């Protein structure tokens, strides 16, 4: 009796796959009913590594000027990241919040964006959150990504950025007249200072 050993490399995007194989054969065999055997192999989803980065612009920003937060979410792992949720915690002192993509994100405090999945080595569409800070000083926003799969590196699931809010320009104009009273035909001098 003769037989051949063989092996296969399995590549699948499905969490579980099944493969059957291992066939024995002979030149002359009086009983061929026992020449086939099967083996079941389970292919598990590869590791998931969801990561998020958060930036702000402009920085510094003037009070009541438009401030934009940009979140970039990627999957650095070899498996598919499922049920992706991105939460961006924006200070409530930043008003008039809008978020994009609007079909995936809520314009709330915090902003919550949901996506079905991220393929291995891929990124989500860029998330932008815009608003106008109303309080001077330093404000911070935090972005967090979570997935339903085990994450091989949870330390990069959160990112924070701080923005300096400066006062609006406060322009004042004064003027003086000299002399304070004149007769028709006399010179009058006005001095304007900003």
GROMACS elastic network, one bead per residue, 0.5 to 0.9 nm:
[ bonds ]
;  ai    aj funct       b0    kb
    1    24     6  0.87343   500
    1    25     6  0.71177   500
    1    27     6  0.66384   500
    1    28     6  0.74150   500
    1    29     6  0.73627   500
    2    24     6  0.73329   500
    2    25     6  0.60373   500
    2    27     6  0.71693   500
    3    23     6  0.76561   500
    3    25     6  0.54666   500
    3    26     6  0.67498   500
    4    22     6  0.83611   500
    4    23     6  0.75687   500
    4    24     6  0.66904   500
    4    25     6  0.78715   500
    5    22     6  0.74169   500
    5    23     6  0.84221   500
    5    24     6  0.86287   500
    6    21     6  0.88264   500
    6    22     6  0.71817   500
    7    21     6  0.89542   500
    7    22     6  0.85916   500
   10    17     6  0.87503   500
   10    19     6  0.86637   500
   10    43     6  0.73711   500
   11    14     6  0.89985   500
   11    43     6  0.81649   500
   12    15     6  0.76820   500
   12    16     6  0.81708   500
   12    17     6  0.72440   500
   12    43     6  0.74411   500
   12    44     6  0.87048   500
   12    45     6  0.81556   500
   13    16     6  0.85685   500
   13    45     6  0.71450   500
   13    46     6  0.87959   500
   13    79     6  0.75023   500
   13    80     6  0.73127   500
   14    17     6  0.65555   500
   14    43     6  0.80161   500
   14    44     6  0.78149   500
   14    45     6  0.68203   500
   14    80     6  0.87653   500
   15    42     6  0.87874   500
   15    43     6  0.66771   500
   15    44     6  0.50889   500
   15    46     6  0.82965   500
   15    79     6  0.87410   500
   15    80     6  0.86971   500
   16    42     6  0.57574   500
   16    43     6  0.50122   500
   16    44     6  0.54258   500
   16    45     6  0.71872   500
   17    41     6  0.73637   500
   17    42     6  0.56199   500
   17    43     6  0.52832   500
   17    44     6  0.77653   500
   18    40     6  0.59696   500
   18    41     6  0.54706   500
   18    42     6  0.57123   500
   18    43     6  0.72273   500
   19    38     6  0.87229   500
   19    39     6  0.73016   500
   19    40     6  0.58006   500
   19    41     6  0.58212   500
   19    42     6  0.79373   500
   20    37     6  0.86172   500
   20    38     6  0.53433   500
   20    39     6  0.53443   500
   20    40     6  0.57801   500
   20    41     6  0.76255   500
   21    36     6  0.84015   500
   21    37     6  0.70469   500
   21    38     6  0.51930   500
   21    39     6  0.61521   500
   21    40     6  0.83032   500
   22    36     6  0.68630   500
   22    37     6  0.57275   500
   22    38     6  0.58718   500
   22    39     6  0.71883   500
   23    35     6  0.65708   500
   23    37     6  0.60220   500
   23    38     6  0.77960   500
   24    34     6  0.84735   500
   24    36     6  0.56550   500
   24    37     6  0.74833   500
   25    28     6  0.88335   500
   25    29     6  0.82525   500
   25    32     6  0.80996   500
   25    35     6  0.58684   500
   25    36     6  0.79144   500
   26    29     6  0.59437   500
   26    32     6  0.85696   500
   26    35     6  0.81805   500
   29    32     6  0.59962   500
   29    35     6  0.89304   500
   31    34     6  0.67153   500
   31    35     6  0.79870   500
   32    35     6  0.53826   500
   32    36     6  0.82849   500
   33    36     6  0.73433   500
   34    37     6  0.76664   500
   43    46     6  0.88895   500
   44    79     6  0.89849   500
   45    48     6  0.84997   500
   45    78     6  0.81829   500
   45    79     6  0.53880   500
   45    80     6  0.71053   500
   46    77     6  0.73348   500
   46    78     6  0.51098   500
   46    80     6  0.73237   500
   46   120     6  0.87536   500
   47    77     6  0.54023   500
   47    78     6  0.54425   500
   47    79     6  0.50640   500
   47    80     6  0.80059   500
   47    81     6  0.87397   500
   47   120     6  0.89778   500
   47   149     6  0.85557   500
   47   150     6  0.76051   500
   47   151     6  0.70996   500
   47   152     6  0.62838   500
   48    75     6  0.66559   500
   48    76     6  0.70184   500
   48    78     6  0.62462   500
   48    79     6  0.52401   500
   48    80     6  0.65095   500
   48    81     6  0.58411   500
   48   120     6  0.76167   500
   48   147     6  0.88100   500
   48   149     6  0.69077   500
   48   150     6  0.66957   500
   48   151     6  0.51711   500
   48   152     6  0.59364   500
   48   153     6  0.81564   500
   49    74     6  0.80939   500
   49    75     6  0.53250   500
   49    76     6  0.50313   500
   49    78     6  0.80702   500
   49    79     6  0.83832   500
   49    81     6  0.78554   500
   49   120     6  0.87480   500
   49   150     6  0.85074   500
   49   151     6  0.52985   500
   49   152     6  0.54455   500
   49   153     6  0.56970   500
   49   154     6  0.74859   500
   49   156     6  0.84216   500
   49   157     6  0.86565   500
   50    73     6  0.71362   500
   50    74     6  0.57579   500
   50    76     6  0.63203   500
   50    77     6  0.73577   500
   50    81     6  0.72663   500
   50    84     6  0.88791   500
   50   118     6  0.86066   500
   50   145     6  0.69869   500
   50   146     6  0.74338   500
   50   147     6  0.75254   500
   50   151     6  0.67766   500
   50   152     6  0.84095   500
   50   153     6  0.76253   500
   50   154     6  0.76362   500
   50   156     6  0.73921   500
   50   157     6  0.63805   500
   51    72     6  0.82159   500
   51    73     6  0.56572   500
   51    74     6  0.53484   500
   51    75     6  0.62765   500
   51    76     6  0.72511   500
   51   144     6  0.86360   500
   51   145     6  0.69150   500
   51   153     6  0.84341   500
   51   154     6  0.80880   500
   51   155     6  0.85369   500
   51   156     6  0.51399   500
   51   158     6  0.75075   500
   51   159     6  0.88644   500
   52    71     6  0.67412   500
   52    72     6  0.55946   500
   52    74     6  0.65257   500
   52    86     6  0.85791   500
   52   143     6  0.70947   500
   52   144     6  0.68468   500
   52   145     6  0.63863   500
   52   156     6  0.66071   500
   52   157     6  0.57251   500
   52   158     6  0.61901   500
   52   159     6  0.62974   500
   53    70     6  0.81160   500
   53    71     6  0.55848   500
   53    72     6  0.51946   500
   53    73     6  0.65974   500
   53    74     6  0.88307   500
   53   143     6  0.75857   500
   53   156     6  0.84930   500
   53   157     6  0.86338   500
   53   158     6  0.76462   500
   53   159     6  0.55922   500
   53   160     6  0.80636   500
   54    69     6  0.68845   500
   54    70     6  0.56448   500
   54    72     6  0.65779   500
   54    73     6  0.89605   500
   54   141     6  0.84464   500
   54   142     6  0.75729   500
   54   143     6  0.65442   500
   54   158     6  0.88002   500
   54   159     6  0.57834   500
   54   160     6  0.63578   500
   54   161     6  0.63836   500
   55    68     6  0.83268   500
   55    69     6  0.56774   500
   55    70     6  0.52573   500
   55    71     6  0.66480   500
   55    72     6  0.87783   500
   55   159     6  0.88841   500
   55   160     6  0.81256   500
   55   161     6  0.61351   500
   55   162     6  0.87206   500
   56    59     6  0.66678   500
   56    67     6  0.71420   500
   56    68     6  0.56779   500
   56    70     6  0.63298   500
   56   141     6  0.89726   500
   56   161     6  0.68441   500
   56   162     6  0.77762   500
   56   163     6  0.70256   500
   57    60     6  0.78338   500
   57    61     6  0.76456   500
   57    66     6  0.87703   500
   57    67     6  0.59516   500
   57    68     6  0.53712   500
   57    69     6  0.66769   500
   57    70     6  0.83767   500
   57   163     6  0.82905   500
   58    61     6  0.54518   500
   58    62     6  0.88937   500
   58    66     6  0.82883   500
   58    67     6  0.63173   500
   58    68     6  0.72737   500
   58   163     6  0.82774   500
   59    62     6  0.87601   500
   59    67     6  0.83448   500
   59   162     6  0.85973   500
   59   163     6  0.56441   500
   59   164     6  0.61289   500
   59   165     6  0.77990   500
   60   163     6  0.61551   500
   60   165     6  0.58126   500
   60   166     6  0.67652   500
   61    64     6  0.84211   500
   61    65     6  0.64153   500
   61    66     6  0.78204   500
   61    67     6  0.68899   500
   61   133     6  0.82711   500
   61   163     6  0.73195   500
   61   164     6  0.62957   500
   61   165     6  0.50293   500
   61   166     6  0.61139   500
   61   167     6  0.87528   500
   62    65     6  0.52744   500
   62    66     6  0.83451   500
   62    67     6  0.89114   500
   62   132     6  0.89514   500
   62   133     6  0.79103   500
   62   136     6  0.80636   500
   62   164     6  0.83484   500
   62   165     6  0.54226   500
   62   167     6  0.57049   500
   62   168     6  0.55849   500
   62   169     6  0.84057   500
   63    66     6  0.86094   500
   63   132     6  0.71890   500
   63   133     6  0.55248   500
   63   134     6  0.54782   500
   63   135     6  0.65164   500
   63   136     6  0.62858   500
   63   165     6  0.58151   500
   63   166     6  0.58832   500
   63   167     6  0.55714   500
   63   168     6  0.56862   500
   64    67     6  0.85353   500
   64    94     6  0.84872   500
   64    95     6  0.86196   500
   64   131     6  0.84729   500
   64   133     6  0.52224   500
   64   134     6  0.54975   500
   64   135     6  0.83939   500
   64   165     6  0.89984   500
   64   168     6  0.78919   500
   65   131     6  0.82369   500
   65   132     6  0.54517   500
   65   133     6  0.69048   500
   65   134     6  0.87154   500
   65   168     6  0.86207   500
   66   130     6  0.68030   500
   66   131     6  0.57283   500
   66   133     6  0.76191   500
   67    94     6  0.84047   500
   67   129     6  0.83304   500
   67   130     6  0.56287   500
   67   131     6  0.54422   500
   67   132     6  0.57420   500
   67   133     6  0.72144   500
   68   128     6  0.67080   500
   68   129     6  0.57422   500
   68   131     6  0.67270   500
   68   132     6  0.87343   500
   69    90     6  0.89997   500
   69   127     6  0.81517   500
   69   128     6  0.55944   500
   69   129     6  0.50446   500
   69   130     6  0.62530   500
   69   131     6  0.86717   500
   69   141     6  0.83048   500
   69   161     6  0.87879   500
   70   126     6  0.69607   500
   70   127     6  0.57252   500
   70   129     6  0.65658   500
   70   130     6  0.88293   500
   71    86     6  0.89296   500
   71    88     6  0.83526   500
   71   126     6  0.61503   500
   71   127     6  0.50415   500
   71   128     6  0.63771   500
   71   129     6  0.83440   500
   71   143     6  0.72465   500
   71   159     6  0.89351   500
   72   123     6  0.73424   500
   72   124     6  0.70708   500
   72   125     6  0.76140   500
   72   126     6  0.54223   500
   72   127     6  0.65558   500
   73    86     6  0.81653   500
   73   118     6  0.89646   500
   73   122     6  0.88187   500
   73   123     6  0.56507   500
   73   124     6  0.55955   500
   73   125     6  0.79518   500
   73   126     6  0.74774   500
   73   127     6  0.83405   500
   73   145     6  0.74952   500
   74   118     6  0.73074   500
   74   119     6  0.88624   500
   74   120     6  0.86447   500
   74   121     6  0.71597   500
   74   122     6  0.57809   500
   74   124     6  0.62402   500
   75    78     6  0.81414   500
   75    79     6  0.84079   500
   75    80     6  0.79028   500
   75    81     6  0.69108   500
   75   118     6  0.62516   500
   75   119     6  0.68627   500
   75   120     6  0.57063   500
   75   121     6  0.53675   500
   75   122     6  0.56781   500
   75   123     6  0.62428   500
   75   124     6  0.86152   500
   76    79     6  0.88521   500
   76   120     6  0.64887   500
   76   121     6  0.50443   500
   76   122     6  0.73516   500
   76   123     6  0.87526   500
   77    80     6  0.78117   500
   77    81     6  0.84072   500
   77   119     6  0.87886   500
   77   120     6  0.56026   500
   77   121     6  0.63064   500
   77   151     6  0.87430   500
   77   152     6  0.79705   500
   78   119     6  0.82924   500
   78   121     6  0.68661   500
   79   118     6  0.89334   500
   79   119     6  0.70064   500
   79   120     6  0.52200   500
   79   121     6  0.85826   500
   80   117     6  0.67603   500
   80   118     6  0.59037   500
   80   120     6  0.53521   500
   80   121     6  0.89437   500
   80   149     6  0.84677   500
   81    84     6  0.68951   500
   81   116     6  0.85125   500
   81   117     6  0.52894   500
   81   118     6  0.50811   500
   81   119     6  0.64646   500
   81   120     6  0.74206   500
   81   147     6  0.62004   500
   81   148     6  0.73436   500
   81   149     6  0.62879   500
   81   150     6  0.88781   500
   81   151     6  0.86570   500
   82   115     6  0.81564   500
   82   116     6  0.59345   500
   82   118     6  0.66466   500
   82   119     6  0.86820   500
   82   147     6  0.57923   500
   82   148     6  0.57449   500
   82   149     6  0.64416   500
   83   114     6  0.72942   500
   83   115     6  0.61932   500
   83   117     6  0.55973   500
   83   118     6  0.86423   500
   83   146     6  0.80815   500
   83   147     6  0.54370   500
   83   148     6  0.56519   500
   83   149     6  0.82799   500
   84   113     6  0.82607   500
   84   114     6  0.57417   500
   84   115     6  0.50946   500
   84   116     6  0.60575   500
   84   117     6  0.57923   500
   84   118     6  0.74600   500
   84   145     6  0.70479   500
   84   146     6  0.58354   500
   84   148     6  0.71816   500
   85   112     6  0.70455   500
   85   113     6  0.57043   500
   85   115     6  0.64432   500
   85   116     6  0.87384   500
   85   144     6  0.81403   500
   85   145     6  0.56879   500
   85   146     6  0.53257   500
   85   147     6  0.64584   500
   86   105     6  0.87297   500
   86   111     6  0.81494   500
   86   112     6  0.58183   500
   86   113     6  0.50360   500
   86   114     6  0.63747   500
   86   115     6  0.84530   500
   86   143     6  0.68931   500
   86   144     6  0.56167   500
   86   146     6  0.65775   500
   87   110     6  0.65628   500
   87   111     6  0.57086   500
   87   113     6  0.63758   500
   87   114     6  0.87866   500
   87   142     6  0.80168   500
   87   143     6  0.55405   500
   87   144     6  0.51836   500
   87   145     6  0.64751   500
   87   146     6  0.85426   500
   88   109     6  0.82211   500
   88   110     6  0.56987   500
   88   111     6  0.50444   500
   88   112     6  0.64693   500
   88   113     6  0.83657   500
   88   129     6  0.83746   500
   88   141     6  0.69376   500
   88   142     6  0.55994   500
   88   144     6  0.64827   500
   88   145     6  0.89014   500
   89    92     6  0.89814   500
   89   109     6  0.65818   500
   89   111     6  0.63670   500
   89   112     6  0.86433   500
   89   140     6  0.86365   500
   89   141     6  0.54946   500
   89   142     6  0.51282   500
   89   143     6  0.62784   500
   89   144     6  0.84052   500
   90    93     6  0.83731   500
   90    94     6  0.70275   500
   90    97     6  0.87929   500
   90   108     6  0.89519   500
   90   109     6  0.65021   500
   90   110     6  0.60320   500
   90   111     6  0.73519   500
   90   129     6  0.86404   500
   90   139     6  0.87539   500
   90   140     6  0.72868   500
   90   142     6  0.69471   500
   90   143     6  0.87256   500
   91    94     6  0.56081   500
   91    95     6  0.84900   500
   91   109     6  0.78291   500
   91   110     6  0.83912   500
   91   133     6  0.85710   500
   91   139     6  0.68914   500
   91   140     6  0.68542   500
   91   141     6  0.64903   500
   92    95     6  0.65221   500
   92   109     6  0.69949   500
   92   110     6  0.88242   500
   92   133     6  0.87010   500
   93   132     6  0.81491   500
   93   133     6  0.57548   500
   93   134     6  0.55992   500
   93   135     6  0.62942   500
   93   139     6  0.84040   500
   94    97     6  0.72135   500
   94   130     6  0.86476   500
   94   131     6  0.55030   500
   94   132     6  0.50644   500
   94   134     6  0.60857   500
   94   135     6  0.80299   500
   94   139     6  0.86722   500
   95   130     6  0.87694   500
   95   131     6  0.53255   500
   95   132     6  0.52303   500
   95   133     6  0.62572   500
   95   134     6  0.71566   500
   96   107     6  0.88673   500
   96   130     6  0.76620   500
   96   131     6  0.51033   500
   96   132     6  0.63629   500
   97   107     6  0.58014   500
   97   108     6  0.71097   500
   97   109     6  0.84801   500
   97   111     6  0.87438   500
   97   129     6  0.68391   500
   97   130     6  0.55523   500
   97   132     6  0.77020   500
   98   102     6  0.83366   500
   98   106     6  0.80739   500
   98   107     6  0.51349   500
   98   108     6  0.82086   500
   98   111     6  0.88710   500
   98   128     6  0.82034   500
   98   129     6  0.56645   500
   98   130     6  0.52730   500
   98   131     6  0.66484   500
   99   102     6  0.59677   500
   99   104     6  0.89300   500
   99   105     6  0.60625   500
   99   106     6  0.65171   500
   99   107     6  0.53925   500
   99   108     6  0.86334   500
   99   111     6  0.73505   500
   99   113     6  0.88913   500
   99   127     6  0.73277   500
   99   128     6  0.56999   500
   99   130     6  0.64870   500
  100   103     6  0.75313   500
  100   104     6  0.74252   500
  100   105     6  0.62029   500
  100   106     6  0.83995   500
  100   107     6  0.86151   500
  100   113     6  0.88502   500
  100   126     6  0.81745   500
  100   127     6  0.56663   500
  100   128     6  0.52996   500
  100   129     6  0.65875   500
  100   130     6  0.89013   500
  101   104     6  0.56410   500
  101   105     6  0.60752   500
  101   113     6  0.84376   500
  101   125     6  0.77843   500
  101   126     6  0.79754   500
  101   127     6  0.63844   500
  101   128     6  0.74830   500
  102   105     6  0.51672   500
  102   106     6  0.69273   500
  102   107     6  0.81632   500
  102   113     6  0.88080   500
  103   106     6  0.82953   500
  103   113     6  0.87594   500
  104   112     6  0.81524   500
  104   113     6  0.51558   500
  104   114     6  0.54992   500
  104   115     6  0.67149   500
  105   108     6  0.88329   500
  105   111     6  0.66545   500
  105   112     6  0.54800   500
  105   114     6  0.66756   500
  105   127     6  0.83746   500
  106   109     6  0.86145   500
  106   110     6  0.83485   500
  106   111     6  0.54118   500
  106   112     6  0.54632   500
  106   113     6  0.64634   500
  107   110     6  0.79420   500
  107   111     6  0.56416   500
  107   112     6  0.78413   500
  107   129     6  0.81791   500
  108   112     6  0.74888   500
  109   112     6  0.82991   500
  111   129     6  0.79995   500
  113   127     6  0.83959   500
  115   118     6  0.79315   500
  115   124     6  0.81887   500
  117   124     6  0.86295   500
  117   147     6  0.84271   500
  118   121     6  0.82314   500
  118   122     6  0.62817   500
  118   123     6  0.65432   500
  118   124     6  0.66135   500
  119   122     6  0.54063   500
  119   123     6  0.77355   500
  120   123     6  0.86495   500
  123   126     6  0.82182   500
  124   127     6  0.81302   500
  133   136     6  0.77424   500
  133   139     6  0.84086   500
  133   165     6  0.71649   500
  134   165     6  0.84564   500
  135   138     6  0.86072   500
  135   139     6  0.85272   500
  135   165     6  0.70866   500
  135   166     6  0.86049   500
  135   167     6  0.86784   500
  136   139     6  0.84368   500
  136   164     6  0.76004   500
  136   166     6  0.54831   500
  136   167     6  0.62378   500
  137   163     6  0.82648   500
  137   164     6  0.57053   500
  137   165     6  0.50206   500
  137   166     6  0.65806   500
  137   167     6  0.87696   500
  138   162     6  0.65396   500
  138   163     6  0.55557   500
  138   165     6  0.59764   500
  138   166     6  0.88532   500
  139   161     6  0.84904   500
  139   162     6  0.55812   500
  139   163     6  0.53119   500
  139   164     6  0.65586   500
  139   165     6  0.73514   500
  140   160     6  0.68928   500
  140   161     6  0.56399   500
  140   163     6  0.62425   500
  140   164     6  0.89520   500
  141   159     6  0.85063   500
  141   160     6  0.56967   500
  141   161     6  0.55991   500
  141   162     6  0.65246   500
  141   163     6  0.84418   500
  142   158     6  0.70545   500
  142   159     6  0.56866   500
  142   161     6  0.65865   500
  142   162     6  0.89140   500
  143   157     6  0.81853   500
  143   158     6  0.56323   500
  143   159     6  0.52849   500
  143   160     6  0.63360   500
  143   161     6  0.87811   500
  144   156     6  0.89413   500
  144   157     6  0.56131   500
  144   159     6  0.66115   500
  144   160     6  0.88750   500
  145   156     6  0.88675   500
  145   157     6  0.52945   500
  145   158     6  0.66058   500
  146   149     6  0.87403   500
  146   151     6  0.85897   500
  146   154     6  0.89425   500
  146   157     6  0.70652   500
  147   150     6  0.76065   500
  147   151     6  0.75971   500
  148   151     6  0.85796   500
  150   154     6  0.89928   500
  151   154     6  0.58085   500
  153   156     6  0.65241   500
  153   157     6  0.78874   500
  154   157     6  0.53576   500
  154   158     6  0.83352   500
  155   158     6  0.72116   500
  156   159     6  0.73874   500
  167   170     6  0.81781   500
  171   194     6  0.69882   500
  172   193     6  0.82885   500
  172   194     6  0.56816   500
  173   192     6  0.69930   500
  173   193     6  0.56253   500
  174   191     6  0.81450   500
  174   192     6  0.57127   500
  174   193     6  0.51808   500
  174   194     6  0.64250   500
  175   190     6  0.65907   500
  175   191     6  0.51326   500
  175   193     6  0.60070   500
  175   194     6  0.87065   500
  176   180     6  0.84295   500
  176   189     6  0.81350   500
  176   190     6  0.56217   500
  176   191     6  0.51352   500
  176   192     6  0.67078   500
  176   193     6  0.87368   500
  177   180     6  0.55331   500
  177   181     6  0.84856   500
  177   188     6  0.69043   500
  177   189     6  0.56289   500
  177   191     6  0.64448   500
  178   181     6  0.76510   500
  178   182     6  0.88043   500
  178   187     6  0.88138   500
  178   188     6  0.59614   500
  178   189     6  0.51300   500
  178   190     6  0.65148   500
  178   191     6  0.82288   500
  179   182     6  0.66472   500
  179   187     6  0.84640   500
  179   188     6  0.63370   500
  179   189     6  0.70860   500
  179   190     6  0.89739   500
  180   188     6  0.81736   500
  181   188     6  0.82704   500
  182   185     6  0.81365   500
  182   186     6  0.59410   500
  182   187     6  0.73921   500
  182   188     6  0.69640   500
  183   186     6  0.56015   500
  183   187     6  0.86449   500
  184   187     6  0.87010   500
